[in-house]
């Protein structure tokens, strides 16, 4: 397990906690019969921290494999 993996797991945990906190906050507002205007500041900060920590673990995404199934040059001509 590398450092990138640990940072990625930590980022997912932070995002999960932020989602849980928002759901809990909305439930509290329903009990108090108040309108939901947005998540609290601490949840927004958790979201930012979680999103910033995720790109450290995105090295597994390789996009150069797409299109290798198709031939490199396709001659298509429109018939008029």
C-alpha angles and dihedrals in degrees: 000000000000131000091258091058093051092048090049093051090048090051092051090049091050091049091048091051091049090052091048091048091052092050090048091048092051090050090052091050090052090053091049090044094234130142120258108238099166143309120298121264095255091056091050090051090050090051092051092048092048095048093046092051095049100071088064088072101041095094089104090070107095116176100180092086094073117107097017090120092064124070114262094240125035120185107209119172125186116231114223 
